[in-house]
């Protein structure tokens, strides 16, 4: 199977919550959640990104997720590699107080292509 020229990249953004989030005093987690919502909005609005869906596993997973299984996922079609990097960079630029979001969460992008649509 070969990739279709000009087709968007199918990207699974895997997001984990770091121990720093769980170390916050009770009541201070909302600032991280607000920054996360801000990051997701910026990701959705990023030119070249078409968010296809999200999944959050926070009701069945408690504690830090340093790797698989991740806490949440965003599946998107993305125009190119530089846009994937720009999306990941949001964790550096979105602020939580004096820190970047990366202090509390991490992201890993899995890049591939979509499977053939067999539903047609």
Secondary structure, 3 states (H helix, E strand, C coil): CCCCCCCCEEEEEEEEECHHHHHCCCCCHHHHHHHHHHHHHHHHHCCCEEEEEEEECCCCCCCCCCCCCCCEEEEEEECCHHHHHHHHHHHHHCEECCEEHHHCEEEEEEEECCCCCCCC
